[in-house]
Structure formats: C-alpha cells, structure tokens
Amino acid sequence: MRRRDFVQGSLAVAAHAALQMPAANAAAPPRQIPYGSAVRGDALVDDPAYRTALADYCQLVVPEGGLKWDTVRPSEDRFDFYEGDKLLAFAEQNGMKMRGHTLIWYAAMPDWTSSIRGGKAAEKALTKHIRTVVGQYKGRVPSWDVINEAIAEDPRGSDYLRPNLWLENMGKGYIESAFRQAAEADPKVQLVINEYDIECVGEQFKNRRNALLRVVRDLRDRDAPIHAVGFQGHLKGEHEIDKEGVSSFVAELKAMNVDVLVTELDVIDKFLPSDEKQRDDVIAGRVTDLLQAISDANRPTAILTWGISDRYTWVPMYFTRDDGSPNRPLPLDRDYKVKPLMKVIDRFTARV
C-alpha cells in the first residue's frame, strides 16, 4: 500500500469517528427555502461545535475547496474524492444535501493542466473531468456550479469573458460544452453558472450583469441545459445594493426560465464601523437589500453563506481591518452565537 493511501485510509477512519453524531437538526423548524454553508474539511473533523452549528442551521452544505481541480484532480489520470466523500457522508448522516462546487474555474488548477494545448486536448480534459466528477455523485448531489466566474473583471464589448485555459483553447464554446457534459453525466441535476460582483451599484457591476445575461441568452438560444444563475454574494459592505438592477436582472432570467440562488453569501466589512453592533446592522441591511431585490422578481431556490461562523472565513486573508478588530462577515460569531445576519436569513428562508 502506498503511504498516501495508508494516510488517507487512517484519516477516513478518524473522520468517520469524529463525524459520528446525532442529527442535531432533526427537530429544527423547517425552511421553505433551504439554507446552507460552505464547509472546511479540517474544521469539520477537528471542531465539534462547528459540526453542531452546521447540523443545527443547514439543509445544504458545499465544500470550500474539496471538489476544485487542484484537490480532486492532482494528476491527469488520478481523481481524489476524499474531501467530497467526507462531506457528503456528514451531510447524509444529518439529513442535508451537498452542492457541487465547482466543475470549471480559471483558478485552483493543478500544475499538470498547464501542458494542455489545443481544442481537442482541452475538450478531452474537460469532458473526462466533468463526466468523472459528476458521475461520482450522480443522484446524490442535486446542484452543481458548472462554470464559476466566467465573466471578465471589467467586461468591454467583445472582451466580456475572463481569459482562462478553456477560453484560450476552445473559445467561448467551452461554456456550452461544460453544461452539456454535466447534463449527460447526471440528467436530473440543477446546473448553475456562478458569478460575483453582480449585486452592487456602479457601472462595473452593471456591465458584469449584462455580460452574464449575454452568456445565459446564448446558452438558451442554443438550447443548452442551464437551469440557474448563482449570485455569489461576496458583498462589499461599503457599497449599496443595486436593488432595481438586481430585480431587473432576475426578472430577465425568469423570463428565460432560469432560476437564481445565492451561493457564497458574506459581507466584506473592512471599511465598516469599528462598533460591532453598528457593523452587524450594516451587514444585515446589505443582505436584506440583496435578498429582497432577488425575491421581488423570483424567489431563490437556495441561500448559502460562504461559511457559517466568523471563526472560519476567507475574508481576513484579503480584507484585514485597519483597526485590528476581527472581521464579522458571517451569520454566527466566533463563539457560534447568532448575529443579525442569521435572523435576516431566517426571515428570507421563511423558517417557521
């Protein structure tokens, strides 16, 4: 047995033992719209309070990084589903579902993919990856982020797609190909295009919404199997939500029979007040504005935050506050106490 296999086998035993727990959310009031959270694999094993919070509040979970290419596809011919399988086992044990994130993204790519050259080679790699990964969880994962962050940072004219390996080798047709391959691998799964910075007031946000609509219309015109758009929802706390723009965007999607969901919600609070109560109120207000603007046009099929507790969040890695106080972007604080943001989520998911 290879050392890696031995180590992973040992980890799997440890993880299974650690994750054994009663379904803590069994008696929790139901939600009309499912709420969920991104999950870190290490915290899931090491922190019992983290597991309890997920079980208490969530109907959905999604791996933060466990199904991205650099983790699940370490070499061209080998797939590693340890992280995905671990989270799925926890989800099913606690009456939850797991979303899939993500099949195609420009980032988090293993080194071996840099050798992919030409349309045929790229199509082969894309097809093998999607069919294998979606096939691994066929019938158990109800929703996949097929394409993540396809829109250029500041789309202008014909330059509206983000440069990446797939666009370089396959042209814009890589998007349609990915959706078709995912649908063939699991015909019953919800297929999502996921994007950020489409929520706030400003020309760049508006241009990004319009570029995303252009992609969705093109897919619909070609009868490609796209079912929903994911609002990542990494909101910049200092920016107002473009309520009219968001509602109009969602209404146009609804007219094309395309749903919406919120996939990675949090509020970047770098420039918000030092006072925690004031800051939490601003955060709750921004999220209220976003969820109301979406719901006014079409209720989201799910709402997920990118983490459940401020103890585990990506925000400080890039947006550390100048006053030195901890970031507070998520529904529960570092001690797993409820913040105003969770009450907003409860209201919009109609927890009764």
C-alpha positions as CSV (number, residue, x, y, z in Angstrom):
1,M,0.0,0.0,0.0
2,R,1.3,3.5,-0.9
3,R,1.9,5.8,2.0
4,R,-0.7,8.3,0.7
5,D,-3.3,5.5,0.6
6,F,-2.4,4.5,4.1
7,V,-2.6,8.0,5.4
8,Q,-5.9,8.7,3.7
9,G,-7.3,5.4,5.0
10,S,-6.3,6.4,8.5
11,L,-7.8,9.9,8.0
12,A,-11.0,8.4,6.7
13,V,-11.4,6.2,9.9
14,A,-10.6,9.2,12.1
15,A,-13.0,11.4,10.2
16,H,-15.8,8.8,10.3
17,A,-15.4,8.5,14.1
18,A,-15.3,12.3,14.5
19,L,-18.3,12.9,12.4
20,Q,-20.5,10.4,14.1
21,M,-23.1,12.4,15.9
22,P,-26.9,12.6,16.3
23,A,-28.7,14.5,13.6
24,A,-28.8,17.7,15.6
25,N,-31.1,19.5,13.2
26,A,-33.7,16.7,13.2
27,A,-36.1,18.8,15.4
28,A,-35.2,22.2,13.9
29,P,-38.0,24.2,12.3
30,P,-38.2,23.7,8.6
31,R,-37.3,26.3,6.0
32,Q,-39.3,27.0,2.8
33,I,-36.1,27.9,1.0
34,P,-33.1,25.7,2.0
35,Y,-30.2,27.5,3.8
36,G,-26.7,26.2,3.6
37,S,-23.0,26.9,4.2
38,A,-19.6,26.3,2.7
39,V,-17.6,23.8,4.8
40,R,-13.9,23.5,5.6
41,G,-12.8,19.9,5.7
42,D,-10.3,20.3,8.5
43,A,-12.8,22.1,10.8
44,L,-15.4,19.5,10.1
45,V,-13.1,16.9,11.6
46,D,-11.5,18.9,14.4
47,D,-14.2,21.2,15.7
48,P,-17.4,19.6,17.3
49,A,-19.0,23.0,17.8
50,Y,-18.6,23.6,14.0
51,R,-20.3,20.4,13.2
52,T,-23.1,21.1,15.6
53,A,-23.7,24.6,14.1
54,L,-23.9,23.1,10.6
55,A,-26.3,20.5,11.7
56,D,-28.5,22.9,13.7
57,Y,-28.9,25.5,10.9
58,C,-28.2,24.0,7.5
59,Q,-30.1,21.9,5.0
60,L,-27.3,22.3,2.4
61,V,-23.5,22.1,2.5
62,V,-20.9,22.8,-0.1
63,P,-17.1,22.1,0.1
64,E,-15.0,25.3,0.1
65,G,-12.2,23.6,-1.8
66,G,-12.6,19.9,-1.7
67,L,-14.0,19.5,-5.2
68,K,-11.9,22.1,-7.1
69,W,-9.4,20.8,-9.6
70,D,-6.2,21.1,-7.6
71,T,-7.7,18.9,-4.9
72,V,-9.8,16.4,-6.8
73,R,-7.6,16.0,-9.9
74,P,-3.9,16.0,-8.6
75,S,-2.8,14.3,-11.8
76,E,-4.2,13.8,-15.3
77,D,-5.1,10.2,-14.6
78,R,-6.0,10.2,-10.9
79,F,-9.0,11.6,-9.1
80,D,-9.2,12.1,-5.3
81,F,-12.7,12.2,-3.8
82,Y,-11.7,12.0,-0.2
83,E,-12.8,15.6,0.8
84,G,-16.1,15.4,-1.2
85,D,-16.9,11.9,0.1
86,K,-16.2,13.0,3.7
87,L,-18.6,16.0,3.5
88,L,-21.3,14.0,1.6
89,A,-21.2,11.4,4.4
90,F,-21.7,14.1,7.0
91,A,-24.5,15.7,5.0
92,E,-26.4,12.5,4.5
93,Q,-25.9,11.5,8.2
94,N,-27.5,14.7,9.2
95,G,-30.4,15.0,6.7
96,M,-28.7,17.5,4.4
97,K,-27.9,17.7,0.8
98,M,-24.5,18.6,-0.7
99,R,-24.0,21.1,-3.6
100,G,-21.1,20.5,-6.0
101,H,-18.5,23.3,-6.4
102,T,-17.1,23.7,-9.0
103,L,-16.5,21.9,-12.3
104,I,-14.8,24.6,-14.3
105,W,-13.0,27.6,-12.8
106,Y,-10.0,29.6,-14.1
107,A,-8.2,29.3,-10.7
108,A,-7.1,26.4,-8.4
109,M,-5.8,24.4,-11.3
110,P,-3.1,21.7,-10.8
111,D,0.3,22.3,-12.5
112,W,-0.2,19.5,-15.0
113,T,-3.0,21.4,-16.7
114,S,-0.5,24.0,-18.0
115,S,0.6,21.4,-20.6
116,I,-2.9,21.3,-22.2
117,R,-2.7,22.7,-25.7
118,G,-5.3,22.9,-28.5
119,G,-9.0,22.4,-28.7
120,K,-9.0,18.6,-28.9
121,A,-6.8,18.2,-25.8
122,A,-8.8,20.8,-23.8
123,E,-12.1,19.2,-24.8
124,K,-10.8,15.8,-23.8
125,A,-9.6,17.0,-20.4
126,L,-12.8,18.9,-19.7
127,T,-15.1,16.0,-20.7
128,K,-13.2,13.5,-18.7
129,H,-13.2,15.7,-15.6
130,I,-16.9,16.6,-15.7
131,R,-18.1,13.1,-16.5
132,T,-16.0,11.6,-13.8
133,V,-16.7,14.1,-11.0
134,V,-20.4,14.5,-11.7
135,G,-20.7,10.7,-12.2
136,Q,-19.1,10.1,-8.8
137,Y,-22.0,11.8,-7.1
138,K,-24.8,11.1,-9.6
139,G,-28.2,11.1,-7.8
140,R,-26.7,12.3,-4.5
141,V,-25.7,15.9,-5.3
142,P,-28.7,17.9,-6.5
143,S,-26.9,21.0,-7.8
144,W,-23.6,21.8,-9.5
145,D,-21.7,25.1,-10.1
146,V,-20.8,24.1,-13.6
147,I,-19.0,27.3,-14.6
148,N,-17.5,29.6,-11.9
149,E,-16.5,33.2,-12.6
150,A,-16.6,33.2,-16.4
151,I,-17.1,36.9,-16.8
152,A,-14.2,39.3,-17.3
153,E,-13.4,41.6,-14.4
154,D,-14.5,44.7,-16.3
155,P,-16.2,43.4,-19.5
156,R,-16.0,45.7,-22.5
157,G,-17.6,44.9,-25.9
158,S,-16.4,41.6,-27.2
159,D,-14.0,41.1,-24.3
160,Y,-16.7,40.0,-21.9
161,L,-15.3,36.6,-20.9
162,R,-12.4,36.0,-18.4
163,P,-9.3,34.7,-20.0
164,N,-8.5,31.1,-19.0
165,L,-7.2,27.8,-20.2
166,W,-10.6,26.8,-21.7
167,L,-11.3,30.0,-23.5
168,E,-7.8,30.1,-24.9
169,N,-8.0,26.6,-26.3
170,M,-11.8,26.1,-27.0
171,G,-13.2,29.6,-27.5
172,K,-16.4,30.6,-25.8
173,G,-17.9,27.2,-26.7
174,Y,-16.2,25.7,-23.6
175,I,-19.2,27.0,-21.6
176,E,-21.8,25.3,-23.6
177,S,-19.7,22.1,-23.7
178,A,-19.3,22.0,-20.0
179,F,-23.1,22.3,-19.4
180,R,-23.8,19.6,-21.9
181,Q,-21.3,17.2,-20.4
182,A,-22.7,17.8,-16.9
183,A,-26.2,17.1,-18.1
184,E,-25.2,13.9,-19.8
185,A,-23.4,12.8,-16.6
186,D,-26.5,13.4,-14.4
187,P,-29.7,14.4,-16.3
188,K,-31.5,15.3,-13.1
189,V,-29.1,17.7,-11.5
190,Q,-29.5,21.5,-11.4
191,L,-26.8,23.2,-13.5
192,V,-25.6,26.6,-12.4
193,I,-23.4,29.4,-13.8
194,N,-21.9,31.1,-10.7
195,E,-20.6,34.7,-10.6
196,Y,-19.5,37.5,-8.3
197,D,-19.8,41.3,-8.3
198,I,-23.2,41.5,-9.9
199,E,-25.1,42.9,-7.0
200,C,-24.0,46.5,-6.2
201,V,-24.5,50.0,-7.5
202,G,-21.9,51.0,-10.1
203,E,-21.0,50.8,-13.8
204,Q,-18.7,47.8,-13.4
205,F,-21.4,45.8,-11.6
206,K,-24.0,46.7,-14.2
207,N,-21.6,45.7,-17.0
208,R,-21.0,42.3,-15.3
209,R,-24.7,41.7,-15.0
210,N,-25.2,42.5,-18.7
211,A,-22.3,40.3,-19.7
212,L,-23.7,37.4,-17.7
213,L,-27.1,37.8,-19.3
214,R,-25.3,37.7,-22.7
215,V,-23.9,34.3,-21.8
216,V,-27.2,32.9,-20.4
217,R,-29.1,34.1,-23.5
218,D,-26.5,32.5,-25.8
219,L,-26.9,29.2,-23.9
220,R,-30.6,29.4,-24.0
221,D,-30.6,30.2,-27.7
222,R,-28.6,27.0,-28.3
223,D,-30.9,25.0,-26.1
224,A,-28.1,24.3,-23.7
225,P,-29.1,22.8,-20.3
226,I,-28.6,25.8,-18.0
227,H,-31.0,25.9,-15.0
228,A,-29.9,28.7,-12.7
229,V,-27.6,31.6,-12.1
230,G,-25.7,31.7,-8.8
231,F,-25.2,35.1,-7.1
232,Q,-22.0,34.5,-5.1
233,G,-22.9,37.5,-2.9
234,H,-19.5,38.4,-1.6
235,L,-20.9,41.8,-0.8
236,K,-18.6,44.8,-0.3
237,G,-20.1,46.4,2.9
238,E,-19.4,50.0,1.8
239,H,-21.4,49.6,-1.5
240,E,-25.1,49.8,-1.7
241,I,-27.1,47.0,-3.4
242,D,-28.5,48.0,-6.8
243,K,-32.0,46.9,-5.9
244,E,-33.6,47.9,-9.2
245,G,-30.7,46.5,-11.3
246,V,-30.8,43.1,-9.4
247,S,-34.6,42.8,-9.7
248,S,-34.5,43.6,-13.4
249,F,-31.7,41.1,-13.9
250,V,-33.5,38.3,-12.1
251,A,-36.8,39.1,-14.0
252,E,-34.9,38.7,-17.3
253,L,-33.6,35.3,-16.1
254,K,-37.1,34.3,-15.0
255,A,-38.4,35.2,-18.5
256,M,-35.9,32.7,-19.9
257,N,-37.0,30.1,-17.3
258,V,-33.7,30.4,-15.5
259,D,-33.8,30.3,-11.7
260,V,-31.5,32.0,-9.2
261,L,-29.8,31.0,-6.0
262,V,-27.4,32.7,-3.6
263,T,-24.2,30.6,-3.3
264,E,-21.4,32.3,-1.4
265,L,-23.0,35.0,0.7
266,D,-21.0,37.1,3.2
267,V,-20.2,40.8,3.7
268,I,-16.7,42.1,3.5
269,D,-16.6,44.5,6.4
270,K,-13.1,46.0,6.0
271,F,-14.4,49.6,5.7
272,L,-17.4,49.3,8.0
273,P,-17.6,50.9,11.6
274,S,-15.5,49.6,14.4
275,D,-18.5,49.3,16.7
276,E,-19.7,45.7,16.3
277,K,-23.4,46.5,16.7
278,Q,-23.2,49.2,14.0
279,R,-21.2,46.9,11.8
280,D,-23.6,44.0,12.2
281,D,-26.6,46.2,11.4
282,V,-25.0,47.5,8.2
283,I,-24.2,43.9,7.2
284,A,-27.8,42.7,7.9
285,G,-29.1,45.7,5.9
286,R,-27.0,44.9,2.9
287,V,-28.1,41.3,2.9
288,T,-31.7,42.3,3.4
289,D,-31.5,44.6,0.3
290,L,-30.0,41.9,-1.8
291,L,-32.4,39.1,-0.8
292,Q,-35.4,41.4,-1.1
293,A,-34.3,42.6,-4.6
294,I,-33.9,39.0,-5.8
295,S,-37.2,37.8,-4.1
296,D,-39.2,40.7,-5.6
297,A,-38.5,39.2,-9.1
298,N,-38.2,35.5,-8.3
299,R,-37.6,33.6,-5.1
300,P,-34.2,32.0,-4.9
301,T,-34.0,28.2,-4.9
302,A,-31.4,28.2,-2.1
303,I,-29.4,30.6,0.0
304,L,-25.9,29.6,1.1
305,T,-23.2,31.6,3.0
306,W,-19.5,31.1,2.5
307,G,-19.0,29.7,5.9
308,I,-21.3,29.7,9.0
309,S,-19.1,31.2,11.7
310,D,-16.6,34.1,11.8
311,R,-14.2,31.6,13.2
312,Y,-13.7,30.2,9.7
313,T,-13.8,32.8,7.0
314,W,-11.6,33.7,4.0
315,V,-12.2,37.4,4.5
316,P,-9.2,38.2,6.8
317,M,-6.8,36.8,4.3
318,Y,-7.5,39.7,1.9
319,F,-9.5,42.2,3.9
320,T,-8.0,42.6,7.3
321,R,-9.4,45.6,9.1
322,D,-7.1,48.5,9.8
323,D,-8.4,48.9,13.4
324,G,-7.2,45.3,14.1
325,S,-10.7,44.1,15.1
326,P,-11.8,40.7,13.8
327,N,-13.9,40.5,10.7
328,R,-17.6,39.7,11.1
329,P,-18.8,38.6,7.7
330,L,-21.0,35.6,8.6
331,P,-24.2,34.6,10.4
332,L,-22.6,33.3,13.6
333,D,-19.8,34.9,15.5
334,R,-16.5,33.2,16.5
335,D,-18.3,31.6,19.5
336,Y,-21.2,30.4,17.3
337,K,-23.6,33.0,18.7
338,V,-26.4,34.2,16.4
339,K,-25.9,37.6,14.8
340,P,-28.4,39.9,13.0
341,L,-27.4,38.3,9.6
342,M,-28.7,34.9,10.7
343,K,-32.1,36.5,11.6
344,V,-32.2,38.0,8.1
345,I,-31.5,34.6,6.6
346,D,-34.2,33.0,8.8
347,R,-36.7,35.6,7.5
348,F,-36.0,35.1,3.9
349,T,-35.9,31.4,4.0
350,A,-39.2,31.5,5.9
351,R,-38.2,29.4,8.8
352,V,-41.4,28.8,10.7
